[in-house]
């Protein structure tokens, strides 16, 4: 196994050294030790990736079940003046063991612990639905964790349970003694509006042709302007089309947008690419 495959190499190296049980199998402790051999940042990323996977499936099912209307049991972010009713962040895991989860003392997992500990979610009431107080843009869903509220709609709660049951997990029992595996969870809006949306249609011939400048290239161009003391220039991120004439030209659509925090265009691109254009 090449060393560049760091996660796989770490697991196999530790299992190679681990003793086996009389039945020829490794003990659960051996597997745990092997997993803990993966670099810490990578272990954390795996947990966050799984949270995002569950959230993506839950969000898709939410739209399939109820469309774009707000329904009873949906969640919205609580306002500041409602925080006292909803409650503050609770420490589900408490211990003096340094290997146990402590969100306040672990800088490496602050992405998972909500930046503002008073950000809470609450359930939309029937009265608020009748008053059209909220739209689909206000509805949020949690990534699985020990410090989030799940929708009260039984169909949606079952979505979380069914997805995670396949992996032997319970969304309503997410606290763990090992800090990397004890994820607080957070909230993401089901649908968000993008800002500064642009699209460009670009023709090209070679499938390996570069269509846009990378951020690093733009940075280096700006540094060169400063270094050469030349007038400030604005560099277009989209490169000009090649002058090569060909009957086999391909068409690309370049999309540019600005997204909010914890907002991703993955599902938008999925919907665009799932249809024949």
N, C-alpha and C positions, 0 to 999 in steps of 0.2 A: 504494500500500500504506500503510494508516494506521500512524503511528509506534507506536501502542499494541501493534501486532503486532511486538514488539521483535525476536524471532528472525528472522521472515520479512523484516522491513524491513532488518535488518543484513545478511542474506545477499544480498538483491537489490541493495542499495546498493553493496556491494563488487563484485558481479559486473558491475554496470553500468559500473564504472570499470576493470575488469580487461581487459587486451588479450586478443584471441582468437588462436588458432592459425591457420595458413594454411587449414586445413580448416573454419574457422568455429566450431570447438569451443573451450571453455575448457581450459586446462591443469589438471593435477591440483593444481598449486600454487595456482591461482586458486580452486579449490573449497575447498582447505584454508584459505586466507586468509579466505574468506567464512564458513566454519564458525567460525573463531576469532574472528570479529566478534560472534558471539552472546555476550551477557553471561556471564561466567565461571560464576556460580552456576547459571545455566540450563543451561550445557553439562554441568556436573557432574550436575545432576538428570537429564538425559537418559540419561547413562551408568548411573546407579543405577536408573532406571526400566526400562532394558533388562535389567539384572541381575535385577530382580524379576520381569519377564515370563518370562525363561528359567526362573527358579526355580519359578514358579507352574506352568508346563507340566511341568517335571520332577517336581514333587511330585504332580501329578495322575496322571502316568504311573506313578509309583512305587506309588501306591495301586491303580491298575488292574492292574498286573503282579503284585503280591504281597499286596495287601490290607493287613490290619493286623498281620501277623506279621513278626517280625524274620527276615531271611534273610542268608545268607553274602554278604559284600561290602558290607553296610550300614555306615554310619558312625555313630559315637557320639563325643561330646566326650571327650577324654582327660582323666584326672584329673591333679592337680598332680604326683603322684609318678611319673607316666608321661612327663612332659614331656621328660626327658633322652633317652628312647628315641625319642620322636616327632620331636623337634627344635624349634628355635626359629624365629622368623620369619626368613626369608632375604631378603636384598636381591637381587632378581632384576635390577634395573636399577641400574647404578652409573655415574655420570658427573659431571664437574665442570660440565657445561652446566646453567645455572640453569633452563632450560626442560624438563629431563628430570625424571623422577619421583623424588621423595624423600619418602616418607611421614612421616619424622620432622620434616621442616621445612615441611610444608604443612598449615596448620591448617584449610584449607577442605575437605580431603578426609578428615578424621579419621573421618567416619561410615563410610567404606569400609574404612579400616584398622582392624583389630580393636583395641578399647580396651585389652584385655590381650594383649600380644604373645605370651604363652605359651599362649593358648587354641588348642589343636590338636584335630584329629579323628583317629580311628584306625578301622581296620576291625574289625568284629565277627568273632570266630573261630567255627568250627563247635562247638568245645567250649563256648563261652559260650552258644551257642544251645541246646545240649542241656541246659545247666544253667538255662535260662530266666533268665539274668542280666539281660537287658534287655527292655523292652517298646517298643511303637511310640512311646511318649512320649519315649524316649531317642534315637530315630533322628533324625539331622540330614542335611540336604543342603546343599551349598555353592551360593552364588551364584557365577557364573563369575568367575574372577580368576586372577592369576599366583601367589597365595600360599595356595592351598587344595588340599586333597586331594579327589579325586573318588572316588565309590563304585567298588569293584573289580568290581562286577557289570557284565558287558559290555552287557547290555540297557540299563541305566541310563546307562552312559557313551555309548552310541549315541544315547540320547535327547538328551543335551546336544549331541553332534556334529551330529545331524540338524537340530535347531532352529537352531543358530547358522550352519550351513553355508548356510542360505537367505539369510543376510545377509553371506556371504563371510567369516565369522569361525571361528576354531578355539578351542574352550574350553581347549585344552592349550597355547595359545600366546597369552597375553593381555598380555604385557609390551609396552609402547610407550615411545617416547622422549618423547612429549608427556604431561605429568603427568596432564591431565584424562582421557586415554584409557587410562591404565595403571591398571587397577583391581585391588586386592589380592584382593577377594572376602571373604566371611565365611560363617558357618554359621547356618542357621535350623532349628529343630525342625520336622519334618514335621507333627506334630500336637501341640497344646498344650492344656492344661486352662485354662479361664478361671476367674477368681475373681469373687465377688460378682455372680453372674448374676441379673438381674431382667428381667421382661418385663411390660408393661402393655398392655391392650387399650383403645383409645381410639376413640370415635365422633366424627365430625365431618361437616360439611355442605359447606363451601367448600373446594375443593382447594388454595386458597392460605392457608388458616388455619394459623397457627403453633401447633404442638403442644407444643413444648418451648422453654424459655428457653435462649438461647445462654450460653456461658461469660462473654462480655462483659457480658451483662445481669445475670447472677448477681453478677459482680464489682462492677458499679455499684450494685446493691442493697445489698451489704455495705458499700460505701463510704458510701452514704447513711445507713446505720444508725450508722456511726462518726461521720459528720459531724453528724448530728442528736442524737448522744449518747442514743440510745434503746436499750432492752434488746435484747440480741443475739437475732436471729431466725434460724430455719432456713427457707430458701426452697426450695420444691419445684421441681425443674427441669421437671417435667411440669406444663403449664398445665391448669387445670380445663376440663371440657367446656363447650361453648357451650350456653346454655339454649334456643337456637332449636330448635323442633320441626319435623321434616321427615320425609317418608316416603322421602326419598332420602339417608338417612344412609350415610356410608361408614365403613369400619372400618380402623383402623391398629393395627399392633403396634409398640410402642416397646421396643427392646431396650437394656439397659444392662449393661455388663460391664467388668471390669478385665483388661487384657492385659499380658503380660510384654514385655520388651525384644525388638524385632525379631519381634513376633508380631502378626498382622493377622487380622481377621475376614472378609476378602474372600471366601475360599472357603466359609466357613460360610454367609454370606449368599447366595452363589451357589447352594448346595445347597438352602437354604430357599426361595428364590424360583424355583427351577427346577421345583417341583411345584405342583400345584393345591391350594390350601389350602381 
